[in-house]
């Protein structure tokens, strides 16, 4: 009995020593960063390809960017969730496959299957209206909406910008007359098809400059360079600030030492002037939110969007 106990403790000790020496040596082989979208024209792929050689220099092993499209990001995210917790598979994933789609129950994984390393950048979405609309901000929009119909054009009820718009309406005490479109652009506003859209800001810039379109709020906690005076959702008193974010994730059991080392390397490389220029060129909103703050942001979004989806009858 004593011999078996001694053997057991010896094996446990060996495993402890071996595992810790393995973590200390990380990385020893190439690291794969999975992006779950097609590479053509994708801002995240463009930036990550620029970061790859710098990350390779920083970590001492090749850092490869792999595009694995499918299921609106679910295929790539699932590969990250199922990967070995050894730190060699990382996902650059977005809020859709990481928050709203799991909430809807359409993913083979849950939010708890991942370890969050941080949020890096976001799509510059806005809530915009025609330039001659009788409202210039969310308060005026809400007051108008209580007495008048406001037609909202959006990408679909499950899309994150749509959920933000629905939450704004709930906070403001009015309802949208909403319609989903496969493509959202300024022409929907200028033709009079809708009154308000959730849209990526760069797609509206030419019309904003001519005054045909105006931004009511930015869907971000930061102001945009193109419209520095436009206030965020929280600044206007309509709930929390949200992000159509892109962040880094590993499988949930990756050791602290490995996760922290990669997180540190990634944020360090983001400070490189070449990468800052690349981020500016693709038009994303830089966030650089570390893991602790990112976890708080995601927890807030799970709570708020979950409640919004229930009000809309999308989930039980």
Beta strands, then each sheet from edge to edge (+ up, - down):
strand 1: 31-35
strand 2: 63-67
strand 3: 89-94
strand 4: 114-122
strand 5: 125-130
strand 6: 151-154
strand 7: 177-180
strand 8: 196-200
strand 9: 213-218
strand 10: 245-251
strand 11: 285-290
sheet 1: 2+ 1+ 3+ 10- 4+ 11-
sheet 2: 7+ 6+ 8+ 5- 9+
end
